[in-house]
Amino acid sequence: MRSRFFVVGLAAVASLGFAAPVAAQGDTLRIGHYAMPAQFGMPYGTLGSNGAFPLHSVFDALVYVDTKGNAAPGLAISWEAIDENTWVFKLRPGVKYHNGVPFNAAAIVANLDAVNNDEVIKIQQVSRQLRGIPSARAIDDLTVEFKTDKPDPILPRRLAIMRPHEPGAWADMGPKEFGRHPIGTGSYKISEWSQEKIVGTAHTEGWRPPKIANLLILDLPEPSARVQALNSGQIDIAWTVRPDQRSVIEAAGNKVVMSGTNNTLNLMLRHRDENSPVSDVRVRQALNYAFNKQQFIDTVLGGITVPSGQPTAPGMGGYFADIKPYPYDPEKAKALLAEAGYPDGFDMMAAIVVVVGDFKDTMQAMSADLKKVGVNLELQVVSIPDFVKRVLTIVPWKGDAFSMMYEGYPSSDLARPMNTHSCLVRFAGREPHTCFEEIMPAVNAMNTTFDPVKREGFQREVAQFYHDNATAIFSHVIVQVDGLSGALQNYELVNRVVNFHELEFTN
């Protein structure tokens, strides 16, 4: 299937309303994206990189998390825990929204109120990561106090997911219109947001205006289409390309930037389905022993990353280097399968998303290795919107497994994947896909303990449990691979945030 956009080269660009070629280089930053967020410019609508990448061009975060997992200033410039349930944040002075409205403590209070009470916002993915902050109050124009219902030792890092919208514009436009014309404080203000393209211009009165005047993000679902568009000069950034496309990109005079992430790629096992073989821990462990992760990394990914065996990545809080990935041992896999009552293997089905980087290659390699121990893994490709509906239990799951990441965005801490992959997900009628009640005391203690030594002990207990119980077929730590025009300078992607304000073209 070919991309909706890159069907006939430059003619397709014209079909989107732009005469070929697309804007002169230097005037417009042109980006090919693998999938637009389903909720358009809804600031609290998505955690995934498909949404985070473009949303951070429009919205600044309250706090950023750097490459070492530390909280760094954003719209907030400092913070302090007054007690275990009270934090005070000082805000950056002189910041304006795209519509000229000043950003201040009252705006933060309104955003948190929306997260907790707005019928559209409170059900969104990001909002669920901000549960447990029942109130905020403005102490003065640039000082805001947050109250948590339980002690929260990593609240500053959790608030990196808060991308404050302009409350008045939200009230005036309503959710649907605001999503098409979002108003934040970020480097670009948006004139159009659709499933085909995002068009923006520089927020020249912002606190960090961009050096490139215009922004154009185009929907290019296929990696090959993004690379072709980059190499033919139609775009300047191809987000999320395949590692094996590096030589093609560089041969055209362009470049590849590899960025570390806080995410691991896995095939999540639906252990709570009592009718599935993967409800048996011996089967789950066998599937891990059957997958030759290192060979896949070396041969397909070019050795750019490392295998995974726990729900965190190196550099995250709660990662332990001595919790080793499962080694490749097909004989042990067969023995465990026989012990569990499956000496001849079994059939299983997994729902997978394949538009992102190396997802498809990983799942195909996994399927091939499992077949060697008698397990026939059928891969059912689903779209991102369909996948999200399943994760949110809007539609029921089918099959035994699904592709998904253990994500560290935005907090870079083990508490983050536990918000998605533990019994904590049980709320508002939603049942979690991963839930082991016996580890929840340690999860809850990890989430509420301020003492760093004690907290690390709880983190170790949780990480070891997820490894030993083989909650997924662990694969590898994800490395973000992006293609860039040879003329584009200063590109960085840290924790799903692109430094839009620093990008520029060489003359």
Steps between C-alpha positions, in 0.01 A plus 500: 500500500643837403486815709194722462736791444794371304317353204631700208786694652480877468154484350373363831645800680305725270186299577534607863479861397866583440657572165812286443756534637371541857611842627858617464745339738585749773145633520320180599589199711341206315454173687371158399315332786399135532154556655302804605346501849137393494394794719678757279645778716341390826783569749400218735395254233796270453816368658638340184774651290252541213332768712787621719729592209265754336329610823829624643527745211179663625506446875782547746521258790484619856820303566734306271691181581859494375716214373602407856141475621510827692226764503604815312328840472227561245208728570590439863845620606521352851306278741507385859324237709352678803387167642428156355165614356582860405724638224554865408609597147636835382400585143696666222419873474407678176359197316207556262264264327467516123195726535687748720344389830759490781599161638476495878404299809130541428550323166664205675214479749252502209695227320502273803131567552440392139709185548283405797160624387471582128292222344725487192842546659461283809459179298810557288822297528712782639238596757511151644871545568414805713260319729557567867534878479157613621571871525727794427481862611669819388706647784582797281519568127810284451477255790276194507447240771410139418335266747529123451269243653800279580871579543652538153882509499528548122223755445728751317593233246139384467396857423712486186182359345312824575487701176295803606233619256349849508183454710305788347552372145395152606180638652423715194572240230407176670704180475447421130592843367784541749652173379513642146633839617689432824639792700802449722822684581727293270727606216232470230140617485272287287282614212391152391502155658353204316576133455699588186706799612582748772581858398652753737687831519757626747380622839727803480383636836566173677769443760698288254400593144623271221765595246298348214191704413250228404416142589346232278447145628368248248344158555730240340418164656757286319870523595600461136278794403659719768849409385410561134350837588814594694740394229300678228509827698128511583551485877779590741431244774380142464388395845544135601674328212642148498862441604572322172401814306801690632725426202232613253452827688871573531566410136265784402704751702266500797566377853362274768466593866455225758350598835475289811153447645341391828301231324533127440320304228314187605223261416266537798352169616135498607562289809156575650322302227463161670423336166835603354819295538680822600309501830767249614824666611700205367363565152581871527855422607534244220402759240774728632765227482388422144565849359858569391498872582873557462513344154208716391671813633829413330363396161190714450561807717870525425599466865372846595331393824489237777256227603238564767379289789316741729242779464757782500791611282856592603509849652150481643419497869427138586735343243739238637789380285529174694147394397614336178292435189390143437777321308425312181444139601255315273554169683398655830202654323389157377544349846288771662230460235491125561484555876204734449318238293593619149768256379394558139460875538180689426347770281472860617403834349638848561365841395786719382560855377760516222525862384759587764867438421604143574173366647421280200851356471507420871169317501585304185833390647324403822244297308773318307688408818189383682417269213828315566364388840156412366314822571317640197463875551251662265555875462183705448581855385275771648494876453606734778140624560375141523787409730425794731136390523614156612744638755226723641264199495256691280499185289593155636840341450534201275795264514775428748737794463557843352800715410560789737776687674587528863518879484698735720358817347479746658630429852786261417408286800362150562186662643406604146461153342322382813231759426426310178608142572378415849184475710510881531320512167182364660272804511186635331400155385830429331674171570880483476671266256779442754409457866675303774344587835794353692744766377268795553615577858851555361366705207300722734793540738729589209254767391472665842840465670714814514806332656718425191668192646175339609336596170777333302440182695134498402595575140733201495227275636260612227753477216612152607139382529415613146811328369439173685131489408578570134221752460601539136733351243768759560690616194723809507549859607365725227733744326328779310641519145421819305609611154601866459584728214872562480429872536303475826702574814471462880241221503442327832222272618496440876217311668268556200567875490656658190691826553297685235625842619864413428468349152645692208625449146855562382533749218 
